[in-house]
């Protein structure tokens, strides 16, 4: 069976921007979001980010919705844990379960922050080609070939993991015992076997990649760039388009007395 082609980045305004600039903006906004712990500010930022990613990547609504599933699940867990585990003003109680106002507010803040970082990461993945990312990091971030090629190898492996997972599921389903209705019995043991198989395949693939890079003398001599990734005015526009709304939302939230920081955790 031949390998399926790697994911192709759909042409979009965000796909034309420099990967290093996008990665720096993603890191900066994520760090700022870590310091914001009121429920309103990260929720507003998430709404703006969702609209921005949808427009800038031109991704179908179905793609964005499905990609949100793991982030929503994690955010829901964070919300429930904080709502039930923090002391404060009682809002509701059901037996041993007690929901407090402070816990619910903090849970909403952390959940919104999770969704914010998730949708920004999603926008980066949907609009960034692995080769362009490697080249840009080498050019503009001054990373050495060993680091940049390692980033490319890891990026490619992540892109291939969904296909590998599907293939392993089908392979294990063939050997699985059948239920009375003729369908394979896919229980926890089946999924554990698939996870273990994916781990083994990933380790073997990583080892082959490392050997291939070493055999080509990676990092032994200076290397030229085949297709440079230039910085353009569009990248400056992207920086302004991201940082200006971020600063405006933070300033407005602070002026309205809504903005809260890490001190909320010690209350």
Residue pairs with C-beta under 8 A, 6 or more apart in sequence:
1 167
3 160
3 163
4 163
6 130
6 156
6 159
6 160
7 159
9 15
9 126
9 127
9 128
9 129
10 57
10 58
10 59
10 126
12 56
12 57
12 58
12 59
12 127
13 55
13 56
13 58
13 234
14 22
14 53
14 56
14 57
14 123
14 126
14 127
14 238
15 57
15 127
15 128
15 129
16 234
17 127
17 234
17 235
17 238
18 136
18 140
18 229
18 230
18 231
18 232
18 235
19 128
19 129
19 132
19 133
19 136
19 137
19 229
20 133
20 136
20 137
20 139
20 140
20 141
20 229
21 140
21 231
21 235
21 238
21 239
22 123
22 124
22 127
22 128
22 238
23 124
23 133
23 137
25 238
25 239
25 242
25 243
26 120
26 121
26 124
28 243
29 45
29 49
29 116
29 117
29 120
29 242
29 246
30 117
30 120
32 246
32 250
33 42
33 45
33 113
33 116
33 117
34 113
35 261
35 262
36 42
36 45
36 109
36 113
36 250
36 259
36 260
36 261
37 106
37 109
37 110
37 260
37 261
37 262
37 264
37 265
38 105
38 109
38 253
38 258
38 259
38 260
38 264
39 105
39 106
39 108
39 109
39 112
40 253
40 258
41 109
41 249
41 250
41 253
41 258
41 259
42 109
42 112
42 113
42 116
43 108
43 112
44 249
44 253
45 112
45 116
45 246
45 249
46 112
46 115
46 116
46 119
48 245
48 249
49 116
49 119
49 120
49 123
50 64
50 119
52 123
52 241
52 242
53 59
53 64
53 119
53 120
53 122
53 123
53 126
54 61
54 64
56 123
56 127
57 123
57 126
57 127
59 126
63 126
64 119
64 122
67 122
68 115
68 118
68 119
68 122
70 118
71 114
71 115
71 118
71 119
72 115
74 114
75 110
75 111
75 112
75 114
75 115
75 118
76 111
78 107
78 110
78 111
78 114
79 104
79 107
79 108
79 110
79 111
80 107
81 107
82 103
82 104
82 106
82 107
82 110
83 99
83 100
83 103
83 104
83 107
84 97
84 98
84 99
84 103
85 103
86 100
86 102
86 103
86 106
87 100
87 102
87 103
88 100
88 101
88 102
88 103
89 100
89 101
89 102
90 98
90 99
90 100
90 101
91 99
91 100
91 101
91 104
92 98
92 99
93 99
102 267
106 264
106 265
109 260
109 264
130 152
130 155
130 156
130 159
131 152
131 227
132 227
132 229
133 151
133 152
133 155
134 148
134 149
134 151
134 152
134 155
135 148
135 225
135 226
135 227
135 228
135 229
136 229
137 143
137 147
137 148
137 151
138 144
138 145
138 148
138 225
139 225
139 228
139 229
140 229
140 231
143 151
144 219
145 218
145 219
145 223
146 218
146 219
149 213
149 218
153 206
153 209
153 213
157 202
157 205
157 206
157 209
160 205
161 198
161 202
164 198
164 201
164 202
165 194
165 198
168 194
168 197
168 198
168 201
169 194
171 197
172 186
172 190
172 193
172 194
172 197
173 184
173 186
173 190
174 184
176 184
176 185
176 186
176 190
177 184
177 185
178 184
178 185
179 185
184 190
250 259
253 259
